[in-house]
């Protein structure tokens, strides 16, 4: 328990011990001191408040006699559990008539209703059942037991060199990324890296994004001084001819697995984008390679950055999808020209990832645990992916499927005249939650109703039962 801040008034009609007693009693009644919480010792509190120890003893004795606190031998004083206690001298005020649904919503509780979704096909969900908790805990324990005091000192702004070296080797072997550790910046999530990028690229830059796109990134760009324009897509990704019509200096793309459409950009379109970037001195491409580890059809596709010969691609990736959302470690590979600007203008920004977390992740990747974990998760996700495709076979007459080559979700497009809202509502009535592609659209896109079915966080039984419910809702 920390020392307790109590405003003692020397000119009050109440003596000091009464003021201490009433303050602690009020804190307990208001729930600011919880049952079982330890109070500061009488000696500690007396020294902190600059009063005689006997004054605090009197206050504690009174609280103990009234049942607010209890003394435990050799341990100190603790708050007693008090249920349903009413303030003396006060009448209980009647609560306003608030619907239970609204009241619970204000508290952030999930509102159970008969129509609440039981099967949630969330496109961003992942499966945590395969996470190697024992390995992660062992690495944590070993790092802390080593007694390396440097881990508790301020680290390098770009992230610890050992981790950046490990990440650079991993990116080169798995994604064909050509970089040195010096080009990598480690940060706690893409939000921080995009914030840094604003400082590097400058303010009032026009950025082009696909439509539909990853809406969170669009919102982040909108919060900056950027001017964000949308560029339409075709079956190969961002249409470069339309990009040329804009004044954009930077284009944000997801060539390996576009979200939400699942489009895999072919080499021809990648070449067009690189030529566009080469067309002006200050043009760049931001390649978001958010879930390239999971591919189920064909050979792995190298990154766009691997084909960049003139330093035009800013490569961004994360370990949140491959390991766990709570592992808030992302990385950005800067072209050398932008690296110089970063070192000149942003060198004073500290790394936002704990050095202990960096050390754990470094060992996890370097010692082969990450590769084994990825292989395990690929098998799990492939099994779920194939099960979902098989389960959706009865839908082939009413829907077309896309995005099935990789990632953790499929895209279903209705062949009939149903609207997206109708599909979502009918699914929800059956206890299933699906997600409309319009949630990812910055501007309205014409076309048939389209929904996303994520399978990452559902069990195989959940996928089977959820699709059966969708069959009842849609067919």
C-alpha positions in Angstrom: 0.0 0.0 0.0 1.2 3.5 -0.8 1.2 6.3 1.7 -2.2 8.0 1.8 -2.7 11.6 0.9 -5.0 13.2 3.5 -5.7 17.0 3.7 -5.4 17.8 7.4 -6.8 21.2 8.5 -5.2 22.6 11.6 -8.0 25.1 12.0 -10.8 22.5 11.8 -13.1 21.9 14.7 -12.3 18.2 14.4 -9.1 16.9 15.9 -6.5 15.3 13.6 -7.3 11.7 14.4 -11.0 12.3 13.6 -10.0 13.8 10.2 -7.8 10.7 9.4 -10.6 8.4 10.6 -13.3 10.1 8.5 -11.1 10.2 5.4 -10.3 6.5 5.5 -13.9 5.6 6.3 -15.1 7.7 3.3 -12.6 6.1 1.0 -13.8 2.6 2.0 -17.5 3.5 1.6 -16.8 5.0 -1.8 -15.0 1.9 -3.0 -11.7 3.7 -3.4 -10.1 1.4 -0.8 -11.0 -2.2 -1.7 -11.7 -5.1 0.5 -8.4 -6.9 1.4 -6.3 -3.9 0.5 -3.5 -3.2 2.9 -3.3 0.2 4.7 0.0 1.9 5.4 1.5 1.2 8.8 0.8 3.6 11.6 4.4 4.6 11.7 4.6 5.1 7.9 1.4 7.1 7.8 2.4 9.2 10.8 5.7 10.1 9.2 4.1 10.9 5.9 1.4 13.2 7.4 3.9 14.7 9.9 1.7 13.8 12.9 2.3 11.9 16.1 2.0 8.1 15.7 -0.6 8.0 18.5 -2.8 10.2 16.4 -2.9 7.5 13.6 -3.3 4.8 16.3 -6.5 6.4 17.6 -7.9 6.7 14.0 -7.1 3.0 13.2 -8.5 1.8 16.6 -11.8 3.6 15.8 -12.0 2.1 12.3 -11.2 -1.3 13.6 -13.8 -1.1 16.4 -16.5 -0.2 13.8 -15.5 -3.1 11.5 -14.0 -1.1 8.6 -10.5 -2.5 9.0 -8.9 -5.5 10.7 -5.4 -6.1 12.1 -3.6 -9.2 11.0 -0.7 -10.4 13.1 2.7 -9.5 11.8 1.2 -8.2 8.5 -0.6 -4.9 9.3 -4.0 -3.4 8.8 -6.4 -4.5 6.0 -9.8 -3.2 4.7 -12.7 -5.5 5.7 -15.3 -6.6 3.1 -18.4 -4.5 3.6 -21.4 -5.3 1.5 -24.4 -3.1 1.0 -23.2 -0.5 3.5 -25.3 2.7 3.4 -23.9 6.1 4.4 -25.0 7.0 7.9 -27.3 10.0 7.9 -28.0 9.7 4.2 -31.0 8.4 2.4 -30.4 6.1 -0.5 -31.1 8.0 -3.7 -33.4 6.3 -6.2 -31.6 5.3 -9.4 -32.8 6.9 -12.6 -34.9 4.7 -14.7 -32.4 3.6 -17.3 -33.0 0.6 -19.5 -30.9 -2.3 -18.5 -29.5 -2.6 -22.0 -28.3 1.0 -22.0 -26.9 0.7 -18.5 -24.8 -2.3 -19.3 -23.6 -0.8 -22.5 -22.3 2.2 -20.7 -20.3 -0.1 -18.5 -18.8 -1.7 -21.5 -20.4 -5.1 -20.8 -21.5 -7.4 -23.6 -25.3 -7.4 -23.8 -26.6 -10.9 -24.1 -29.7 -11.1 -26.3 -31.3 -13.9 -28.2 -29.8 -12.5 -31.4 -26.3 -12.0 -30.1 -23.8 -13.6 -32.4 -22.3 -16.9 -31.1 -20.1 -17.5 -34.2 -17.9 -14.5 -34.9 -16.1 -14.7 -38.3 -13.8 -11.8 -37.4 -11.3 -11.2 -40.2 -8.6 -10.0 -37.8 -9.0 -12.8 -35.3 -6.1 -15.2 -34.6 -5.8 -18.6 -32.9 -4.0 -18.4 -29.6 -4.3 -22.2 -28.9 -1.0 -22.8 -30.6 1.0 -20.1 -28.8 4.1 -21.6 -27.1 3.5 -20.1 -23.7 6.1 -22.3 -22.0 8.8 -21.3 -24.4 7.9 -17.6 -24.1 7.9 -17.8 -20.3 11.2 -19.7 -20.2 12.9 -17.1 -22.4 11.5 -14.3 -20.2 12.8 -16.0 -17.1 16.3 -16.7 -18.5 16.7 -13.1 -19.7 15.7 -11.7 -16.3 17.8 -14.3 -14.4 20.9 -13.3 -16.4 21.0 -10.1 -14.4 21.9 -8.0 -17.4 21.6 -4.5 -16.1 21.9 -3.0 -19.6 18.3 -4.2 -20.3 17.1 -1.6 -17.9 19.0 1.2 -19.4 17.8 3.4 -22.3 18.3 1.6 -25.6 18.9 2.7 -29.1 16.2 4.8 -30.7 15.8 2.4 -33.6 15.6 -0.6 -31.3 18.3 -2.9 -30.0 20.8 -3.8 -32.7 20.7 -7.6 -31.9 16.9 -7.6 -32.7 17.3 -5.5 -35.8 20.0 -7.9 -37.0 17.8 -10.9 -36.4 14.8 -9.2 -38.1 16.9 -8.3 -41.1 18.1 -11.9 -41.5 14.6 -13.2 -41.1 13.2 -10.7 -43.7 15.8 -11.5 -46.2 15.3 -15.3 -46.0 11.5 -15.3 -45.8 10.5 -12.3 -47.8 13.5 -11.4 -50.0 13.8 -8.0 -48.3 17.2 -6.4 -48.9 18.3 -4.4 -45.9 20.8 -3.9 -43.2 20.1 -3.6 -39.5 20.8 0.1 -39.8 17.8 0.6 -42.0 15.3 -1.0 -39.6 13.3 0.9 -37.0 11.4 -1.1 -34.3 8.3 0.3 -32.7 5.3 -0.7 -30.6 2.7 -1.1 -33.4 2.3 0.4 -36.9 0.7 3.5 -35.4 4.1 4.7 -34.0 5.9 3.9 -37.2 3.5 5.8 -39.3 3.8 8.7 -36.9 7.5 8.6 -37.4 7.0 8.4 -41.2 5.0 11.7 -41.1 8.1 13.4 -39.6 10.4 11.8 -42.2 8.2 12.4 -45.3 7.1 15.8 -44.1 3.7 17.4 -43.6 1.0 18.1 -46.2 2.1 15.1 -48.3 -0.6 13.6 -50.6 -0.9 9.9 -50.0 -2.8 7.5 -52.3 -4.6 4.5 -50.9 -6.6 1.7 -52.5 -10.4 1.7 -52.1 -11.4 -0.4 -50.2 -8.4 -0.5 -47.9 -7.3 -1.0 -44.3 -9.5 1.6 -42.6 -7.4 2.0 -39.5 -4.4 3.1 -41.5 -6.6 5.5 -43.4 -7.8 7.0 -40.2 -4.2 7.4 -38.9 -3.2 9.2 -42.1 -6.3 11.4 -41.8 -5.2 12.4 -38.3 -2.0 13.7 -39.7 -1.6 16.7 -42.0 -1.6 14.4 -45.0 -4.0 14.8 -47.9 -5.3 11.3 -48.5 -6.8 10.4 -51.9 -8.3 7.0 -53.0 -7.4 5.1 -56.1 -9.7 2.4 -57.5 -8.7 -1.2 -57.7 -9.1 -3.9 -60.3 -8.4 -7.7 -60.0 -4.7 -6.9 -59.9 -4.7 -4.2 -57.2 -4.3 -0.4 -57.4 -4.8 0.9 -60.9 -1.6 2.8 -61.8 -3.2 4.8 -64.6 -5.6 6.3 -62.0 -2.7 6.8 -59.6 -1.0 8.9 -62.3 -3.9 11.3 -62.4 -3.4 12.3 -58.7 -0.7 14.5 -57.2 0.2 11.8 -54.7 3.9 11.5 -53.6 3.3 8.3 -51.7 1.2 5.2 -52.4 0.2 2.8 -49.7 -0.3 -0.8 -50.9 -0.6 -4.3 -49.6 0.7 -6.3 -52.6 1.1 -9.7 -51.0 -2.5 -9.9 -49.6 -4.6 -6.8 -50.0 -7.0 -6.1 -47.2 -9.9 -6.6 -47.4 -10.2 -8.1 -51.0 -7.4 -10.7 -50.6 -5.9 -9.7 -54.0 -2.4 -10.8 -54.6 -0.6 -8.3 -56.8 1.1 -9.9 -59.9 4.6 -9.0 -60.9 3.3 -6.8 -63.8 1.4 -4.5 -61.6 4.3 -4.4 -59.1 6.6 -3.3 -61.9 4.1 -0.5 -62.9 4.1 0.8 -59.3 7.9 0.8 -59.1 8.0 2.7 -62.4 5.5 5.2 -61.1 7.7 5.7 -58.0 10.8 6.1 -60.2 9.0 8.8 -62.2 9.7 11.6 -59.6 12.5 12.3 -57.0 10.2 12.4 -54.0 7.9 9.5 -54.7 7.7 6.4 -52.5 5.7 3.3 -52.0 4.6 2.1 -48.5 4.4 -1.7 -48.6 2.4 -3.1 -45.7 3.2 -6.8 -45.5 0.9 -7.5 -42.5 0.2 -11.3 -42.9 2.5 -12.6 -45.6 3.5 -15.6 -43.5 0.2 -17.4 -44.2 -0.2 -18.5 -47.8 -2.1 -21.7 -48.9 -1.8 -21.7 -52.7 1.3 -21.6 -54.9 4.8 -20.6 -53.9 5.6 -17.8 -51.5 5.6 -14.4 -53.2 8.7 -12.1 -52.6 8.0 -8.7 -51.2 7.7 -5.6 -53.4 10.8 -4.2 -51.7 12.9 -7.1 -53.0 12.4 -5.8 -56.6 13.2 -2.2 -55.6 16.5 -1.1 -57.1 16.3 2.6 -56.5 15.3 3.0 -52.8 11.6 3.7 -53.4 9.9 1.2 -51.1 9.2 1.7 -47.4 8.6 -1.7 -46.0 6.4 -2.2 -42.9 5.6 -5.4 -41.1 4.4 -6.7 -37.7 4.6 -9.8 -35.4 1.1 -9.3 -34.1 -0.5 -11.7 -36.7 2.2 -14.3 -36.6 2.7 -14.4 -32.8 0.0 -12.6 -30.8 -1.8 -9.2 -30.9 -0.3 -8.4 -27.5 3.2 -8.7 -28.9 3.2 -5.0 -30.0 6.4 -5.2 -32.1 6.4 -3.8 -35.6 9.3 -2.8 -37.8 9.9 -0.5 -40.7 12.7 -0.7 -43.3 13.6 2.7 -44.6 15.4 3.5 -47.9 18.8 5.0 -47.3 17.8 8.4 -48.3 14.9 8.5 -45.8 17.2 6.9 -43.2 19.4 10.0 -43.4 16.4 12.2 -42.8 15.3 10.1 -39.9 18.8 10.3 -38.3 18.8 14.1 -38.8 15.3 15.0 -37.7 14.0 12.1 -35.5 17.0 10.8 -33.7 15.6 12.0 -30.3 12.5 9.8 -30.4 13.0 6.8 -28.0 12.1 3.3 -29.0 8.6 2.5 -27.7 9.3 -1.3 -27.2 10.6 -2.5 -23.8 14.2 -3.8 -24.1 13.1 -6.9 -22.2 10.4 -7.6 -24.8 13.0 -7.0 -27.6 15.3 -9.4 -25.9 12.7 -12.1 -25.6 11.6 -11.7 -29.3 15.2 -11.7 -30.5 15.8 -15.1 -28.8 12.5 -16.4 -29.9 13.3 -15.7 -33.6 17.1 -16.3 -33.5 16.9 -19.7 -31.8 14.3 -21.1 -34.2 11.2 -21.1 -32.0 9.5 -18.5 -34.3 10.0 -20.7 -37.4 8.6 -23.8 -35.6 5.7 -21.7 -34.3 4.9 -20.4 -37.8 5.0 -23.9 -39.3 2.6 -25.1 -36.6 0.2 -22.2 -37.2 0.4 -22.6 -41.0 -0.9 -26.2 -40.5 -3.6 -25.0 -38.2 -4.8 -22.2 -40.4 -4.5 -24.3 -43.6 -6.8 -26.9 -42.0 -9.3 -24.2 -41.0 -9.0 -22.5 -44.4 -9.7 -25.8 -46.3 -12.5 -26.7 -44.0 -14.2 -23.3 -44.6 -13.9 -23.7 -48.3 -15.4 -27.2 -48.2 -18.2 -26.1 -46.0 -19.0 -23.2 -48.4 -19.5 -25.5 -51.4 -23.3 -25.4 -51.1 -23.0 -21.6 -51.5 -21.3 -21.7 -54.9 -24.6 -21.2 -56.8 -25.4 -18.0 -54.9 -21.9 -16.6 -54.1 -18.5 -16.3 -55.6 -15.4 -16.7 -53.5 -12.1 -14.8 -53.6 -9.0 -14.2 -51.4 -8.5 -17.9 -50.8 -4.8 -17.9 -51.5 -3.6 -16.6 -48.2 -4.4 -14.7 -45.0 -7.0 -15.4 -42.4 -10.3 -14.6 -44.2 -12.3 -15.3 -47.3 -14.4 -12.9 -49.4 -17.9 -13.9 -50.4 -19.7 -11.9 -53.1 -23.4 -12.4 -53.7 -24.6 -13.2 -57.2 -28.1 -12.0 -56.5 -29.7 -8.7 -55.6 -29.2 -9.0 -51.8 -27.7 -6.1 -50.1 -24.8 -6.2 -47.7 -27.1 -5.1 -44.8 -29.6 -7.8 -45.5 -26.9 -10.5 -45.5 -25.4 -9.3 -42.2 -28.9 -9.0 -40.5 -30.0 -12.4 -41.6 -26.8 -14.0 -40.4 -27.1 -12.2 -37.0 -30.6 -13.5 -36.5 -29.0 -17.0 -36.7 -26.4 -16.1 -34.2 -23.5 -15.5 -36.7 -21.5 -12.3 -37.1 -20.0 -11.5 -40.5 -18.4 -8.3 -41.8 -19.4 -6.2 -44.8 -16.7 -4.9 -47.1 -18.2 -1.5 -46.9 -16.6 -1.1 -43.5 -13.3 -0.9 -45.4 -14.4 1.5 -48.1 -13.4 5.1 -47.9 -15.8 5.9 -50.7 -18.7 3.8 -51.9 -17.9 1.1 -54.4 -20.5 -0.2 -56.8 -21.0 -3.9 -57.0 -22.8 -6.9 -55.5 -23.0 -7.3 -51.7 -19.8 -8.6 -50.3 -18.9 -10.0 -46.9 -15.8 -11.2 -45.1 -15.5 -14.5 -43.3 -12.5 -14.7 -41.0 -11.6 -18.2 -39.7 -8.5 -17.5 -37.5 -10.1 -17.3 -34.1 -12.8 -19.9 -34.7 -12.4 -23.6 -33.8 -13.0 -26.2 -36.6 -16.3 -27.1 -34.9 -17.2 -23.4 -34.7 -16.5 -23.0 -38.5 -18.7 -26.0 -39.3 -21.6 -24.9 -37.1 -21.3 -21.2 -38.2 -21.4 -22.1 -41.9 -24.4 -24.3 -41.2 -26.2 -21.4 -39.6 -25.2 -19.2 -42.6 -26.7 -21.8 -44.9 -30.0 -21.5 -43.0 -29.8 -17.7 -43.2 -28.8 -17.2 -46.8 -29.8 -20.3 -48.8 
